[in-house]
Amino acid sequence: CRSRWIQYAVNLSGRVGFCPGNIDRLEALDIPGRAEFIQRAIEWCESESRFEEAIEIARECRYYFYVRGIWDPNSSIHIVRARAARSIGDTKEEFAALTYHLNIAAKQENNIEIHKWLTRTEELAVTIDHGSAEYGEYRHMRALHLLAIGHYDDAAAIWEQILETVREDDAAQFSANLRWLAVAKGRDGKLEEAIRLLVQAREHAISNGFRRAEVAAELELVEFYFKIGDAEAADSYLKALKEKVRDLRDRFYDAQFAVLVSISLQRSSPDEAREYAEAALDLFEKLGLARGARGLELASDLLSNIAGG
């Protein structure tokens, strides 16, 4: 009975997998109770020393948990995957799991979690082929951490290096690194360059059917257009984004969108702007962002500005 239960979890997670080019597959775990079932299955497999199955289920549903914003480090499937891999001496799998976990921690600006796992990840990094996709993901994670602590030039340098060496067939990795390079440039005040790179990232995402990456580029474009004072361009993207963001059901993008709508409305409709800022604040907190994290801080500042106005 238990074996059939676990095999069902393996098959279900396999139907989802890593699917940036077909995010509709995520809906298989949107049925109430299924994500919780998957999490329990992973934990049970670890407790029963069924490590290979724990690894497979966690690996195949990692993208679902990421997109849906299930980022609680206290119940991280990535850490369970890493522990299971270490139990059977699979250093490559442990490295990939820890890198994925730290990628999220960097976006949360959760330095406690980063320091908790970074040393072990660095130890494993020396055993990994530096030309592999896994090592590329590790370098991407390091750049995200540098971005979070304000080392924009250093982060940009890593993303530029990755883009020079990324495999031609790895469109997803190229897409992510190009977009984050643009973000680093924008946060460093190089807004025109950032916008140029984001337009390129958006076109690349569209040509590869990466709906999330397309929306991510457009959200950043809205922010940077607001920063250069082109409210018309920002609002044009913002109107088109409403349905796209809703359809993705990505909690992080929902929060970003709410902040941007609040910026757009704060002069013309302060009450409505306040509602969006409060919604963004709630979403960012549910994502586990630290109090000083950029999105959370921006939502808090918007509320203060609207109240002050």
N, C-alpha and C positions, 0 to 999 in steps of 0.2 A: 504493500500500500504506500509506504513512504517512498519507495523507489519510483513508483508511478507519479507520485506527487512532485518529486524532484525532477523527473524527466519532463513533466509538463512545464515546470519553471524554466528548464533549459530550452525547450522548444519555443516557449512564449518569448523569452528574452531574445532568442535567435531570430524571431520574426521582426524584431525591432532593430537591433544592431546599431552600428554607427552610420547614420543616414542623413548627412547634410544635404544630399541631393534629392531626398524623398522623405521629407519630414512627416508626411501623412502616416508613415509607419509608426510614429509615436503614439497614435491613437489607440493602438492595441493595449497599451497600459493605462489609458485614461479611464477605462471602465472602473467605477468605484470599487475599491478594495484590491485591485490588481497590483498596484505599485507597492502597497503594504505587504501583499502576499509574496512578491518578489524579494522584498527586503527580509522578510522572515525566512524565506527559503535559503537565502545566502547565509544568514546567521546560523541557521540550523545545520547547513552543510559544514560550516567551519567547526561548530561544536561537536559534530560527529566525525570529524577528520575526513570529510569528503571534499578535500581541498581542490581537486581539479574541477569539480562541479561548481563550487563556490566561486572560483576564478572565472569560469566560463559565463555563468549567469551575470556576475558583476560586470565583466568586461562588455558583454553584449547589451546591457541596459544602461551603461554609463552615460550615454548621450541623452537618454530620456531624463535621467535624474538631473543632468546639467541644465537642459533646456527648461524643464519645469521648475527649476529653482529650488530643488530639494538639496540644500547646501549645508545642512547641519553637520558640523564636524563630529559631534557626539554619536551620530548614527551613520557615519560615512561608509557607503559600500566600497569605496576605493581603499579605505584602510583595511577593511575585512579582506579584500582582494590581495592587498599587499602582504598581510599576515599569512594568508593561505599560501601565497607564492613562496614566502620565506620558509614556511614549514616544509615545503618539498624541494627547496634549493633552487627555485626558478628565479634567478636574479633579474633576468630581462623582464619578466612579468611583474615582479615586485617594483622594479624601476618605473615601468609604465604606469602602474597604479599610483605610486607616490607622486609622480610627476603630474598626473591628472588631478590628484587631490590638492597639490600645491598651486596648480593653475587657478583653481577656485579660490583658495585661500588668498592668493595675490589679488584677485579681483575684489575680495572682501576687505582687502587691506588688513588682514588678520595676521599680524606679525607674530603673535604667540603660536599660532598653528604652523606658520612657516618655520620658525625656529625649532619647533618640536620635531619636524620631519626633514628639514633641509640637510642636516649633516649626513643622515643615512642615505639620502638621495644622492648627495655628492660622492659618497663612498662607492655607490653602485655605478655612478656615471663613468668612472674610469674604466669600467669593465665593458662598456657599451661601444659598439662601432660608431665612431663619430660621424660617419656618413649615413647613418640609419635614420629612419623617420622618427624612431623613439628618441634619439639624441636631439633631433630637431625640435621635438615637443619640449624637451628639457630646456633647451636654449630659449625657446619661446616663453616658458614659465619664468626663467630668470629675468627676461626682459620685462615681463609683466610686473614682477616684484620691484625692479628698478623704477618703472613708471609710477608705481604706487607710492614710492618714497621720494618722488620728485627728481630722479636722475634721468631727465628726459633725453639728453644727448647719448648717454650710455645705453639706454633702452633702444633708441633709434638705431644706434650702431649695430646692435645685435640683430635687429630685424632686417637691416640692410644686408648684413652678412648672410643671413638665412635665405633671403630672397635671391642672392647670387648663386646659391648652391642647392636650392630646393629641387627635388626631382621633377622632371617635366610632367610625370603622370600623377603627381600629388597636388591636384588642383585645390583641395580643401586646405592644405597647409599653406599654399601660396596665398590663397584668399585671406586667411586669418592674419598672416604676417604682414601683408600689404596694408590691410585695414588698420592694424595696430600701429604700424609705422606712421600712418597718417595721424592717428590719435596722438602719438608722442610729439609729432611736429606741431600739431595744433595746440597742445597743452604748453608747448615751449614758445608759443606766440607766433609761430611761423604759419599763419592761417591760410595764406594764399597757396602755399605748397601743400598744406594739409588738405585743402579743398580739391586741389588737382589730383592728389593721390586717392582721395575718397571717390571721386568721379570714376577713376580708373578701377578702383576696387568694386564699385557698384556695377560697372559694365562687365567685369570679370565674373561677378556673382550671377548676374542675369544670364550670361552665356553658358554657365555651368549648371543652371537650375538651382543655385543655392539661395533659397528664399530667405533664410535667416540672415545670411551674410549681406544680401541686398538690403534688407531692412536695417541691419546694423550700420551699414554705410550711410544710409539716408538719415538715420537718427543723428549720427555724428555731423553730417552735413548741415542739418537744421541748427544744431548748436553753434557751429562755426560761422554759419551765415548770420545768425543773431549777433555773434561777437564782432563781425566786421560791419555790422549795421545794415545788412541787406535783409530787412524784415520781409520784403515781398518774396524773395527766393525761399526764405525759411518757411513762411506760411504756406507757400505752394507745395513744398514737400510734406509739410505737416498735415495738410488736408488729405493728401493721397495716402498717408501712412496710417490713418485711423483704422481702416478695415484690415490692412496688412498686419498690423500689430495685434489686433483682436484675433485674427485667424491663427497666428503663430502660437498663442498661449504660452509665451515666454515671459516669466515673471520679471526678469531683469529688464527686458525691453518694455514691458508694461510700465515699469517705474520710470525709465528714461523718458518715455512718451509723455507721461503725466507731468513730469518736470517741464518739458518743452512746451506743452500746452499752457501750463501755468505762466511761463515766461511770456508767451504770446498774449495771454489774456489779462495780465496784471494791471494794465492801464485802462483797457476798455471795459473790463468786467471783473473787478477785484474779488467779488464774492465767489464767482465761478473759479477764478484763479486760485483762491484759497482752498477750494474743494479739491482741485487737482494736486496742489502741493501737499495737502494732508494725505491724499491717497498715495502719492509717491513716497512720502515719509513712512507710511505704514508698510508699503511693499519693500522698501530698502531695509527696514528693520527686520522683516520676515526673512529676508535673504541673508541676514546675519552680518550685515556690514558694520564695521566699527564706527563709533560716533564721529570720528574725524574723516571717514571715507567721503570721497568726492561727491557722489550722488546724494548721500544722506545729508551732507553739509549744505549742498545746494538747495535741497528741498527745505531745510530748516531756515536758511537765509531768505528764501522766497517768502516763507510764512512771516518772518520778522519784517521784511520790507513791505509786504501787503498790510500787515497790522500797523506798521508805522505810518503808512500812507493814509 
